[in-house]
Amino acid sequence: MNQTSTLTILLKAFIKKLVREPSLIFNPQYLFSRFKKYFQHVDYSAWIEQQQLSPEQLASLNQNPGFSDKPSVSAILFESTDKNVTRESLNSQVYPVSEILQISSSNLCGTGFKETVEKSAGEFFLFLKEGDLLYPDTLYQMVRLLASEADKQIDLIFTDHDFYSGTKRMNPFFKPGWSPDLFFVNNYLKRACLVRKSVLIELLGSDRVLLGSDIDTDIDAALYELYLKISEKGRVAHCPGVLFSFPSTDSQLEAPEANEVRSRALLRREENAIAAVNKYSVPTVVRSLVKEPLISIIIPTCFKKDFIIDCLNSINKASTYKNYEIIVLDNSRQGPDYGKRKLENYDCKVMYLDQPFNWARFNNIGTRHASGDVFLFFNDDTEVVTGDWLERMASQAIRPEIGVVGPMLLFPDGLVQHAGMFLINNGGGVRHCFTHLPEDFAGCHNLLHYQRNVIAMSGACQMVARDKFEQVSGFDERFSVGSNDVDFCLRLWEKGCYNLYLPEVQIIHKEKASRANLSEEENTREFWERWGHLLAQGDPFYNKYLSQEHSDFRLRL
């Protein structure tokens, strides 16, 4: 989606909010902040000019690369019509390619590809179609990353890309770092990759390395299958920066064979799941529960405005999965029988907690009285929208590599409140993705609508398997009001778990409606003391060239 289309969507959302809350028209501070949000967009052409290296800088890189280990790179060029621009861009590299090898796409499934790989001189491969463009420092930047992380044995490096028509460059994709769940439903790596030869040779156990069938196929689908197989065995890393450009005529839509690639991968991995398409018309994975674990839904409440009643009604009415228990933590301070009387018509456990509010402690207490193998931490100011929410989330939460699973949270007016979080090196340390945007917002390559890994999910609705929760000793009770959910997610991330956002599950969240008067200042200070080093490094799932001041993934000023 281009900048003009994105701006139009943002303005529509702004007008909708003014219609809903007309008093904001007389609030100059609010209007100024919205004006900055909607109009402070960075011009991409200006960004390109700012990032472009001068001839003197390129010469300096050539003379003093800054690393001693210099692996050889073979470029494999799939034939097409135009045979000039790609070769020219390869020959202009500061870090030179060892050789340029031509291969027909019809050889991807046969012995021709295998023989080309085995006879090549390079330690790494670069796969290109005629018409693809590299920039003079493309290979240099990718090899520099290899050198800086030599101890980690990177097997596949990908980078950011855009598209070009003549001299104009457009539609950049500033990608997240390695996100295995996103890559499974979206080939966001595309062809902008460097692949280790030894890993490729290992995969050459048969003539049909890239594809599961003998038919001629789309090159991108073939490379998608290759990269999926490499990611199952080796380490993948991201080299930020737009280092590749593809022709504007290059289809930005997925090849029809891509869904077959995913289906074969699910069979190969022996996963109880199917490749499908979600309601936003993007690929997704629907997983099934072989067993039906008991899910313990834990809800702290102070009984403000009876939000808890609406919450329980929505759970019981909407949920198609029935093997769950509800534990309500009564913090009304109205006596031990108050909550039990209020909820006497609901099938739930009610525990009275006559103590100052501490979200982390309350939820930890709830887990000690829970019988489930899966925990769902749920705010009382929420309402269920998606009927199969519990089974969708639980089928992901029980995966060994997954930590916290969370949904798309919507404000009562239907705008997005939360679609995962990203770390920022200022303020509270985190920001919600795509907040205050329409649910159908398709900007930033439609990331709002794809299953994807994120650094953290909101505690308003977090699901996690019991064993993962116990592995990190639950929530840290020093974070009584704020940052507890993010801290929990980061500790799971440190243990090697991926946190996961599911756009197919939607929950209405009246954010802070029941605890709006509580201060998070002290918790924010503690959060910075613990995680300041990670905030300075940057979010692994949020590109360093994107804004930390806005939630719509626009370019950074």
C-alpha positions in Angstrom: 0.0 0.0 0.0 1.4 3.4 -1.0 1.8 6.4 1.3 -1.3 8.2 -0.1 -3.6 5.2 0.5 -2.3 4.8 4.0 -2.9 8.5 4.8 -6.4 8.2 3.5 -7.2 5.3 5.8 -5.6 7.2 8.8 -7.7 10.3 8.1 -10.9 8.3 7.9 -10.1 6.8 11.3 -9.5 10.3 12.6 -12.8 11.6 11.3 -14.6 8.6 12.7 -13.1 9.4 16.2 -14.2 13.1 15.9 -17.7 12.1 15.0 -17.8 9.8 18.0 -16.2 12.4 20.4 -17.0 15.9 18.9 -15.6 17.6 22.0 -12.1 16.7 20.7 -12.5 19.4 18.1 -12.0 22.0 20.8 -8.9 20.3 22.2 -5.9 21.9 20.5 -3.3 19.6 22.1 -5.2 16.5 20.8 -5.6 18.0 17.3 -1.9 18.9 17.1 -0.8 15.4 18.2 -3.2 13.8 15.6 -1.9 16.2 12.9 1.7 15.1 13.6 0.6 11.5 13.5 -1.1 11.7 10.2 1.1 14.1 8.3 4.7 13.4 9.6 5.5 10.8 6.9 9.0 10.4 5.6 9.4 10.6 1.9 10.9 7.3 0.7 13.0 8.9 -2.0 14.5 11.3 0.6 15.3 8.3 2.8 17.0 6.5 -0.1 19.2 9.6 -0.8 20.1 9.8 2.9 21.1 6.1 3.1 23.0 6.0 -0.3 26.8 5.6 0.1 29.0 8.0 -1.8 31.7 6.8 -4.2 34.3 7.7 -1.6 32.5 5.6 1.1 32.2 2.6 -1.3 35.9 2.9 -2.1 36.7 2.9 1.6 34.7 -0.3 2.2 36.6 -1.9 -0.7 40.0 -1.0 0.8 39.1 -1.6 4.5 36.2 -4.0 4.7 36.5 -4.4 8.5 36.6 -8.2 8.5 39.2 -10.8 7.6 37.1 -13.9 6.8 35.9 -13.4 3.2 33.6 -16.3 2.0 33.1 -16.7 -1.7 29.6 -16.1 -3.2 28.2 -17.6 -6.3 25.2 -15.9 -7.9 22.7 -18.2 -9.5 20.7 -16.4 -12.1 17.4 -17.8 -13.3 16.8 -17.0 -17.0 14.3 -14.5 -18.2 14.0 -11.9 -20.9 16.3 -9.0 -19.7 19.8 -10.1 -19.2 21.6 -6.8 -18.6 20.6 -4.9 -15.4 21.0 -7.8 -13.0 24.5 -8.8 -14.2 25.5 -5.1 -14.2 24.5 -4.8 -10.5 26.4 -8.0 -9.7 29.5 -6.8 -11.4 29.4 -3.5 -9.5 29.6 -5.0 -6.0 32.1 -3.7 -3.5 32.3 -7.3 -2.3 32.6 -9.2 -5.6 30.8 -12.4 -6.5 33.0 -15.3 -7.5 30.9 -16.3 -10.4 27.6 -15.8 -12.1 25.8 -19.1 -13.0 22.9 -19.3 -15.4 20.2 -21.9 -14.8 16.8 -22.6 -16.3 13.8 -22.6 -14.0 12.8 -26.0 -15.5 15.9 -27.5 -13.9 14.8 -26.7 -10.3 13.4 -30.2 -9.9 16.0 -32.1 -11.8 19.7 -33.0 -11.8 20.7 -29.7 -13.5 20.2 -27.7 -10.3 22.1 -30.3 -8.2 25.0 -30.4 -10.5 25.2 -26.6 -10.7 25.3 -26.4 -6.9 27.9 -29.1 -6.4 30.3 -27.7 -9.1 30.0 -24.1 -8.0 33.0 -22.3 -6.4 31.1 -20.3 -3.8 30.6 -21.0 -0.1 27.3 -19.1 -0.3 24.6 -18.7 -3.0 22.6 -15.8 -4.1 19.5 -16.7 -6.1 18.2 -14.0 -8.5 15.9 -13.6 -11.4 16.8 -11.5 -14.4 15.6 -7.9 -13.6 16.5 -8.1 -9.9 18.8 -5.3 -8.8 21.5 -5.2 -6.1 23.2 -2.0 -4.8 27.0 -1.7 -4.6 27.1 -2.5 -0.9 24.5 -5.3 -0.9 26.9 -8.3 -0.6 29.3 -6.3 1.6 26.5 -5.7 4.2 25.4 -9.3 4.1 28.9 -10.7 4.4 29.7 -8.2 7.2 26.8 -9.7 9.2 28.2 -13.2 8.6 31.5 -12.0 9.9 30.1 -10.3 13.0 28.2 -13.4 14.0 30.7 -16.0 12.8 30.3 -18.0 16.1 26.6 -18.5 15.4 26.9 -20.3 12.0 24.3 -18.4 10.1 23.0 -20.5 7.2 20.6 -18.0 5.6 20.6 -14.2 5.6 17.7 -12.1 4.3 17.4 -8.4 3.8 14.8 -5.8 3.0 13.6 -5.0 -0.5 11.6 -2.6 -2.6 10.3 -2.4 -6.2 11.4 -0.2 -9.1 10.0 1.1 -12.4 12.6 2.9 -14.5 14.5 5.1 -12.0 11.7 5.3 -9.5 11.8 3.1 -6.4 8.6 2.3 -4.4 6.7 0.1 -1.9 9.6 -0.8 0.4 9.3 -3.7 2.8 11.2 -3.0 6.0 10.9 -6.5 7.4 10.8 -7.9 10.9 13.7 -10.1 11.9 13.4 -13.8 11.7 9.8 -14.7 12.5 9.2 -18.4 11.8 5.4 -18.1 12.1 5.1 -15.2 9.8 7.4 -16.8 7.2 5.2 -19.9 7.3 2.2 -18.0 6.1 4.0 -15.2 4.2 7.2 -15.6 2.1 8.5 -12.2 3.2 12.1 -13.3 2.6 11.4 -13.4 -1.1 14.7 -13.7 -3.2 16.8 -11.3 -1.2 18.7 -14.1 0.5 22.2 -15.5 0.9 22.4 -19.3 1.5 25.2 -21.4 2.9 26.3 -24.0 0.3 27.0 -26.8 2.9 23.4 -26.7 4.1 22.1 -26.7 0.6 24.3 -29.8 -0.2 22.9 -31.5 2.8 19.4 -31.0 1.5 20.3 -32.5 -1.9 19.3 -36.0 -0.9 17.2 -36.3 -4.0 16.9 -34.7 -7.4 13.8 -32.9 -6.2 15.3 -30.7 -3.6 13.2 -27.6 -3.9 9.8 -29.0 -4.8 7.7 -32.0 -3.8 6.5 -32.5 -7.4 8.1 -32.9 -10.8 6.2 -30.1 -12.5 7.7 -26.9 -13.6 6.9 -24.2 -11.1 7.2 -20.5 -10.0 10.7 -19.7 -9.0 9.6 -17.9 -5.8 7.5 -20.9 -4.7 10.5 -23.1 -5.3 12.8 -20.9 -3.2 10.1 -20.6 -0.6 10.2 -24.3 -0.2 14.0 -24.3 0.0 14.1 -21.6 2.6 11.5 -23.4 4.7 13.6 -26.5 4.7 16.8 -24.6 5.5 15.0 -22.9 8.4 14.1 -26.3 9.9 17.8 -27.2 10.1 19.8 -24.0 10.3 20.0 -20.5 11.6 18.3 -17.5 9.9 19.4 -13.9 10.3 18.1 -10.5 9.1 20.3 -7.8 7.6 18.2 -4.6 7.8 18.2 -2.1 5.0 16.8 -2.1 1.5 19.6 -3.9 -0.4 17.5 -5.5 -3.2 15.0 -4.1 -5.7 12.6 -6.2 -7.7 10.9 -5.0 -11.0 7.5 -3.5 -10.4 6.2 -6.1 -12.9 7.3 -8.8 -10.4 4.1 -10.1 -8.8 3.7 -9.0 -5.3 1.0 -11.6 -4.9 1.8 -15.1 -3.7 2.3 -17.9 -6.3 -0.5 -20.4 -6.3 2.0 -23.2 -5.5 2.8 -21.5 -2.2 -0.1 -23.1 -0.4 1.1 -26.5 -1.6 4.5 -25.7 -0.2 3.0 -25.0 3.2 0.8 -28.2 3.1 3.9 -30.3 2.3 5.8 -28.6 5.1 3.1 -29.4 7.6 3.2 -33.1 6.5 6.9 -33.1 6.7 6.8 -31.7 10.2 4.0 -34.1 11.2 1.9 -31.2 12.6 -1.8 -31.6 13.1 -2.7 -28.5 11.1 -3.9 -27.3 7.7 -2.9 -24.4 5.4 -5.9 -22.2 4.9 -6.9 -18.6 4.2 -8.3 -16.3 6.9 -11.2 -13.8 6.7 -8.7 -11.1 5.5 -7.9 -13.3 2.5 -4.3 -13.9 3.6 -2.7 -17.3 4.2 -3.0 -18.8 7.7 -2.5 -22.0 9.6 -5.4 -23.7 11.4 -4.1 -26.1 14.1 -6.2 -28.8 15.8 -6.1 -30.0 19.3 -5.6 -33.8 19.4 -6.5 -33.7 23.1 -8.7 -31.1 24.7 -6.8 -29.6 27.6 -8.5 -27.9 30.5 -8.1 -24.2 30.1 -8.1 -22.1 33.2 -9.4 -18.6 32.6 -8.2 -16.3 35.3 -9.9 -12.9 35.7 -9.0 -10.3 38.4 -11.9 -7.8 39.0 -12.9 -5.0 41.3 -16.6 -5.3 40.0 -16.4 -1.7 38.6 -19.5 -1.0 36.5 -20.1 -4.8 36.4 -17.7 -5.2 33.6 -17.1 -8.8 34.9 -20.8 -9.6 34.2 -20.5 -8.7 30.5 -17.1 -10.5 30.3 -18.5 -13.8 31.7 -21.6 -13.6 29.6 -19.5 -13.2 26.5 -17.3 -16.2 27.4 -20.2 -18.5 28.1 -22.2 -17.4 25.2 -19.6 -17.1 22.5 -17.1 -20.0 23.3 -17.4 -23.1 21.2 -14.8 -24.9 23.3 -16.3 -26.1 26.5 -13.4 -27.6 28.5 -12.6 -24.6 30.6 -12.9 -23.3 34.1 -13.2 -19.7 35.3 -11.4 -18.4 38.3 -12.5 -14.9 39.4 -10.2 -12.9 41.7 -12.5 -10.6 43.7 -10.6 -7.4 44.7 -13.7 -5.4 45.4 -12.7 -4.9 49.1 -16.4 -5.3 49.9 -16.1 -8.5 52.0 -15.5 -12.2 51.3 -19.1 -12.9 50.2 -19.6 -9.9 47.9 -18.2 -11.4 44.7 -19.8 -14.8 45.4 -23.2 -13.2 45.7 -22.7 -11.1 42.6 -21.7 -14.2 40.6 -23.9 -16.8 42.2 -25.5 -17.6 38.9 -22.2 -18.3 37.1 -20.2 -21.4 37.0 -16.9 -20.1 38.3 -14.6 -20.1 41.4 -14.5 -16.8 43.2 -11.5 -16.0 45.4 -11.6 -12.9 47.7 -8.4 -10.9 47.8 -8.5 -8.1 50.4 -5.2 -6.4 49.5 -3.9 -3.5 47.3 -4.2 -4.2 43.6 -1.3 -6.1 42.2 -2.1 -7.6 38.8 0.9 -9.9 38.8 0.4 -11.3 42.3 -3.4 -11.8 41.7 -2.8 -13.8 38.6 0.0 -15.9 40.2 -2.5 -16.7 43.0 -5.1 -17.7 40.4 -2.7 -20.2 38.8 -2.1 -21.9 42.2 -5.8 -22.6 42.4 -6.2 -23.6 38.7 -6.5 -27.2 37.5 -5.8 -26.5 33.8 -2.8 -27.4 31.7 -3.2 -24.0 29.9 -3.7 -20.6 31.5 -5.6 -17.7 30.0 -5.1 -14.4 31.8 -8.1 -12.2 30.9 -9.1 -8.6 31.9 -12.6 -8.1 33.2 -13.1 -5.2 30.7 -13.1 -7.5 27.8 -15.7 -9.3 25.6 -15.2 -12.3 23.3 -15.9 -11.7 19.6 -14.5 -14.9 18.0 -16.4 -18.1 18.9 -13.5 -20.6 18.5 -11.0 -18.3 20.3 -10.0 -20.8 23.0 -9.2 -23.7 20.7 -7.4 -21.5 18.2 -5.2 -20.0 21.0 -4.7 -23.3 22.9 -3.6 -25.2 19.7 -0.8 -22.6 19.4 0.1 -22.3 23.1 0.8 -26.0 23.5 3.5 -25.9 20.7 6.9 -26.5 22.4 8.5 -23.4 20.8 5.6 -21.0 21.7 5.4 -18.8 24.8 2.5 -16.4 25.0 -0.3 -16.3 22.5 -2.5 -13.3 22.1 -5.4 -12.0 19.9 -6.2 -8.8 18.0 -7.7 -6.4 20.6 -10.4 -4.0 19.4 -11.7 -0.9 21.0 -15.5 -0.9 21.4 -15.8 1.3 18.3 -14.1 -1.4 16.2 -10.7 0.3 15.8 -7.6 -1.8 16.6 -6.3 -1.3 20.1 -3.5 -3.9 20.0 -1.9 -6.3 17.5 1.2 -7.2 19.4 3.8 -4.9 20.8 7.2 -3.6 19.8 10.0 -2.3 22.0 11.0 1.4 21.9 14.0 3.1 23.4 12.0 5.8 25.2 8.9 6.4 27.4 7.3 3.2 28.6 9.6 1.0 26.6 6.8 -0.5 24.4 4.2 0.5 21.9 1.1 -1.3 20.6 1.2 -2.3 16.9 -1.4 -0.6 14.7 -3.4 1.0 17.5 -6.3 3.3 16.5 -6.3 2.0 13.0 -9.2 0.3 11.2 -9.4 -3.5 11.5 -9.1 -3.8 7.7 -5.9 -1.6 7.6 -3.7 -3.2 4.9 -0.6 -1.0 5.2 2.9 -2.3 5.8 2.3 -5.3 3.6 -0.8 -6.3 5.5 1.1 -7.4 8.6 -1.9 -6.6 10.8 -3.7 -9.6 9.3 -0.9 -12.3 9.4 0.0 -14.7 12.2 3.4 -13.5 13.3 5.8 -13.6 16.1 6.1 -10.5 18.3 8.2 -9.6 21.3 5.2 -9.2 23.6 1.4 -9.5 23.8 -1.0 -7.5 26.0 -1.9 -9.0 29.4 -5.5 -8.1 28.7 -5.6 -11.5 27.0 -2.6 -13.8 27.3 -2.6 -17.5 26.9 0.4 -19.7 28.0 0.9 -23.4 28.7 1.3 -24.2 32.4 4.8 -25.6 32.0 6.0 -22.5 30.2 4.5 -20.3 33.0 6.3 -22.4 35.7 9.5 -22.4 33.7 9.9 -18.6 34.3 8.2 -18.7 37.8 5.1 -16.8 36.7 4.7 -13.0 36.8 7.1 -10.8 38.6 5.1 -9.3 41.5 7.3 -6.2 41.6 5.4 -5.1 38.5 2.1 -4.5 40.3 0.2 -2.4 37.7 2.2 -2.0 34.5 4.9 -3.7 32.5 4.1 -7.1 34.1 2.8 -8.6 30.9 5.7 -7.4 28.8 8.3 -8.5 31.4 6.7 -12.0 31.4 6.9 -12.2 27.6 10.5 -11.0 27.6 11.5 -13.6 30.1 9.9 -16.3 27.9 11.8 -14.9 24.9 15.0 -15.2 26.8 14.2 -18.9 27.4 14.0 -19.4 23.7 10.2 -19.2 23.2 8.5 -17.3 20.4 5.4 -15.2 21.4 2.6 -15.2 18.8 0.0 -12.8 17.6 -3.2 -14.3 16.1 -5.3 -11.9 14.0 -8.0 -14.5 13.5 -9.0 -14.2 17.2 -10.6 -10.9 18.2 -11.5 -9.5 21.6 -13.1 -6.2 22.5 -11.1 -4.4 25.2 -12.3 -1.3 27.0 -8.6 -0.5 27.9 -8.1 0.5 31.5 -11.8 1.0 32.0 -11.7 -0.7 35.4 -8.3 0.5 36.6 -7.8 3.8 34.9 -6.6 5.7 38.1 -3.6 3.5 38.8 -0.1 4.9 38.2 2.5 2.8 36.3 5.4 5.2 36.9 7.3 3.1 39.4 6.8 -0.1 37.3 8.1 1.7 34.2 11.3 2.7 36.2 11.8 -0.9 37.2 11.2 -2.1 33.7 13.9 0.1 32.3 16.4 -1.1 35.0 15.8 -4.7 34.0 15.4 -4.4 30.2 17.1 -1.2 29.2 19.8 -3.1 27.5 17.3 -4.9 25.3 15.4 -1.6 24.5 18.7 -0.1 23.4 19.4 -3.1 21.1 16.0 -2.8 19.4 13.1 -5.1 18.9 14.0 -8.3 16.9 10.6 -8.2 15.2 10.5 -4.5 14.4 12.8 -3.0 11.8 15.2 -0.4 13.1 14.3 1.9 10.2 10.7 2.2 11.3 9.3 4.9 13.6 9.3 4.5 17.4 6.8 7.3 17.7 4.0 5.8 15.7 2.2 2.5 15.6 1.5 2.1 11.9 5.0 1.0 10.9 5.9 4.1 9.0 9.5 5.2 8.1 11.5 6.6 10.9 12.3 10.4 10.9 
